[in-house]
Amino acid sequence: MRVTEKGQVTIPKEIRDRLKIGPGSEVDFIADDKGARLVVVARGQAASEEDFESWLRSRSGTFDTGGMTTDEFMQWLRGPRDDLGPR
């Protein structure tokens, strides 16, 4: 394998298939006495709509803006916009 200018390598298909590495998988490289090992941290799985809905329900009610409107919150978060003239 050749390392790109960005430090990227392509994992050969035979290894991806054997280790069940797919899009979204997380891998890590661990240095040892013999060089480096590729370790699969988490296998990528296509998220289903049900998974997203479940995640969304789990987040419900976890964000409190203290009664601010969206515009007020964005101004609080980002600061006043100095690129706009007076309204």
C-alpha angles and dihedrals in degrees: 000000000000122000114230125225087263091055093253127142132189115236107224115251093240090058093043090052094046093049094038092238112166140158109312094023116138119222134177134201115224120195117221138160092284097048122270137333128210111228124190107226098179132355116234116246129184108250114235125218088247091056090053093047090050091050091047092052090050090056095047112123095007096111121069120183092187091244095306120143118239091260092048091049093048091051090048091048099044102024126237117322111244094182093073127074122233114295 
